[in-house]
Amino acid sequence: MSYKKLIAIGDAHFRGDGAEWPKLYGYLGPIPKEYKSNFWLTKIKKGYPDELEALHSEFYKAIKDPVVRSYNEIIEFRKKFSFPKILADKIQCSYENYALKTEDITEILPFFKMHCEDTNFKDVLVVCGIPKAVKNLTYNQEGAKLANITIKFLAINILLIKEFVENRGGHFMYMHTEDYPVELYDPKLNTYLMDLLPFLIHQGDLSSLLTQAYYWRKFDGRFYDAGAHKEIANQLYKKLDL
């Protein structure tokens, strides 16, 4: 199937965060030696996965000001080098991005509805990045106890986005960005599974699309750099089988 447009929605990974590295270094000006490209990447490679969040915080605390001053360059790099943009180029269609920096799945659809003026999605592919399930834990009060309804909560919110896109004539696909909640794909636990599976791009998160060589290409400790974005786009293009 051919598309005239690709729209990316979802979390910061689908927004293109990280694609500004390493080119952004050329715009930061003087920064402490330990945070320059080669030195910092060595530290990232030596860090354990559970240390990356702390390294992410350390990185931006140390060079926050020059990064903030480079806002315009960051936006331009993400427009050019993020994997959704590269994917759109491979599909040979136009491209729009309405993803945002969120870990709350309920914020994705309202943001998309508010900012996208187009109401006709005919021949449009909308790809969505789903945030961590652990950041969307949801409970219902049942008497004196709390019942975990996270699986149902995630499934319903993905389906709401799908319905919004399809009701406007578009085609919807999604994947998880930083985790892959296997319970969501257990037919015994998720009564909505058959409604979700046809729209799942990949059974895994972004890291599972990459070889180990790409795992440490996270200059800020969390988001993949431009080289990894390019490979993610290549893998997604194969998965979409266009």
C-alpha positions in Angstrom: 0.0 0.0 0.0 1.3 3.5 -0.8 0.8 6.5 1.4 0.9 10.2 0.7 1.8 11.2 4.2 3.3 9.7 7.4 2.4 11.2 10.7 4.4 10.3 13.9 2.7 10.6 17.3 3.5 9.2 20.7 6.3 9.8 23.1 9.7 11.6 22.9 11.4 8.7 21.0 8.9 9.2 18.1 9.4 12.9 18.4 13.0 12.4 17.4 14.8 13.1 20.7 18.4 12.1 20.5 18.8 12.5 16.7 20.6 15.8 17.4 23.6 13.8 18.6 26.5 13.8 17.9 26.1 16.8 15.4 24.9 19.1 18.2 28.4 19.1 19.7 29.5 21.4 17.0 27.1 24.1 18.2 27.6 23.9 22.0 30.8 25.9 22.3 33.2 25.2 25.2 31.9 22.5 27.6 33.8 20.5 30.3 36.2 18.0 28.9 34.5 15.0 30.5 31.2 15.7 28.7 32.8 16.0 25.2 31.8 13.3 22.7 34.6 10.8 23.1 35.0 11.1 26.8 31.3 11.0 27.6 30.5 8.1 25.2 33.3 6.0 27.0 31.5 6.7 30.3 28.1 5.7 28.8 29.6 2.4 27.5 31.0 1.6 31.0 27.7 2.3 32.6 25.2 -0.5 33.5 21.7 -0.2 32.0 20.2 0.8 35.4 22.7 3.6 35.6 21.7 5.4 32.4 18.9 7.3 34.0 21.4 8.9 36.4 23.8 9.6 33.6 21.1 11.3 31.6 20.4 13.7 34.6 24.1 14.3 35.1 24.7 15.1 31.4 22.0 17.7 31.2 22.8 19.3 34.6 26.4 19.8 33.3 25.6 21.2 29.9 22.1 22.5 30.2 22.8 26.1 29.3 24.6 25.4 25.9 21.9 22.9 25.0 19.1 25.3 25.7 20.9 27.9 23.6 21.0 25.4 20.8 17.2 24.9 20.7 16.8 25.8 17.0 19.6 23.5 15.9 18.1 20.7 18.0 14.7 21.1 16.2 16.3 21.1 12.8 18.4 18.1 13.5 15.4 16.1 14.7 13.5 17.2 11.6 16.2 15.8 9.4 17.7 12.8 11.2 14.9 11.3 13.4 13.8 7.8 12.4 10.1 8.8 11.6 11.5 11.4 9.1 13.9 8.9 7.5 11.1 6.4 7.4 8.9 8.9 5.5 11.7 9.6 3.1 12.0 5.8 2.4 8.3 5.5 1.9 8.6 8.6 -0.4 5.8 10.6 1.3 5.3 13.8 3.2 5.8 13.9 6.9 4.3 15.5 10.0 5.2 15.0 13.7 2.8 15.4 16.6 4.7 13.4 19.3 5.5 15.0 22.6 7.7 14.5 25.7 5.4 12.4 27.8 5.3 9.1 29.6 1.5 9.3 30.0 -0.4 7.4 27.3 -3.5 9.5 27.9 -1.8 12.7 26.7 -1.0 11.4 23.2 -4.4 11.6 21.6 -5.4 15.0 23.0 -2.1 16.5 21.9 -2.6 15.0 18.4 -6.2 16.3 18.1 -5.3 19.7 19.3 -2.3 20.3 17.0 -3.2 18.4 13.8 -5.6 20.5 11.7 -6.2 17.9 9.0 -9.4 15.9 9.4 -9.0 13.7 6.3 -6.4 11.0 6.8 -7.1 9.2 3.5 -3.8 7.5 2.3 -2.1 8.6 5.6 -0.1 6.3 7.8 -0.1 7.3 11.5 2.7 5.5 13.5 2.5 5.8 17.3 5.2 5.2 20.0 3.7 3.9 23.2 5.4 4.9 26.5 6.6 2.6 29.2 3.9 0.5 30.7 5.5 0.9 34.2 4.8 4.7 33.8 1.1 4.0 33.2 0.3 1.7 36.1 -3.5 2.0 36.8 -5.6 0.8 39.7 -9.3 0.6 40.5 -10.7 0.7 44.0 -12.5 -2.6 44.6 -13.8 -2.5 48.2 -10.8 -2.3 50.5 -8.4 -3.4 47.8 -6.8 -1.9 44.7 -7.2 -3.9 41.4 -4.5 -3.5 38.8 -6.2 -2.6 35.5 -3.0 -1.5 33.6 -3.4 -4.0 30.8 -7.0 -2.9 30.1 -6.0 0.8 30.5 -3.2 0.5 27.9 -5.3 -1.5 25.4 -8.2 0.9 25.6 -6.0 4.0 25.0 -4.3 2.4 22.0 -7.6 1.5 20.6 -8.9 5.0 21.1 -6.1 6.4 19.0 -6.7 3.8 16.4 -10.4 4.6 16.2 -9.6 8.4 15.9 -7.3 7.7 13.0 -9.5 5.2 11.2 -12.6 7.3 11.6 -10.8 9.9 9.5 -9.9 7.4 6.8 -6.3 6.8 8.0 -4.2 3.7 8.7 -2.8 3.2 12.2 0.2 1.3 13.4 2.0 1.4 16.8 4.9 -0.1 18.8 6.4 0.2 22.2 9.5 2.4 22.7 11.2 1.5 26.0 9.6 -1.7 27.1 7.4 -4.5 25.8 4.7 -5.5 28.2 4.2 -9.2 27.5 1.1 -9.3 29.7 -0.6 -6.9 27.2 -0.3 -9.7 24.6 -1.5 -12.5 26.7 -4.9 -13.6 25.5 -5.8 -14.7 29.0 -5.2 -11.2 30.4 -6.2 -8.9 27.5 -9.7 -9.3 26.0 -8.8 -6.7 23.4 -5.8 -8.5 22.1 -7.3 -9.5 18.7 -8.2 -5.8 18.1 -4.6 -4.7 18.8 -2.4 -7.3 17.1 -3.1 -6.4 13.5 -1.7 -2.9 14.2 1.4 -3.8 16.1 4.5 -3.1 14.0 7.0 -5.0 16.1 6.9 -7.4 19.1 9.5 -5.6 21.1 10.7 -2.2 21.9 13.1 0.1 20.0 16.2 -1.5 21.5 15.1 -5.0 20.2 15.3 -3.6 16.6 19.0 -2.9 17.1 22.2 -4.9 17.5 24.2 -4.6 20.7 26.6 -2.2 18.9 23.8 0.4 18.9 22.7 0.1 22.4 25.2 2.5 23.9 24.7 5.2 21.2 22.8 7.3 23.7 24.9 10.5 24.2 22.3 11.8 26.7 22.0 8.4 28.4 18.4 7.8 27.2 17.7 8.6 23.6 19.4 7.1 20.6 21.7 9.2 18.4 21.4 9.9 14.7 23.2 6.7 13.6 20.8 4.6 15.7 17.8 6.5 14.4 18.8 5.7 10.8 19.0 2.0 11.6 15.6 2.0 13.4 14.1 3.6 10.3 15.7 0.8 8.2 14.3 -1.9 10.4 10.8 -0.3 10.6 10.6 0.0 6.9 11.2 -3.8 6.6 8.7 -4.5 9.3 6.0 -2.4 7.5 6.6 -4.4 4.3 5.5 -1.5 2.1 
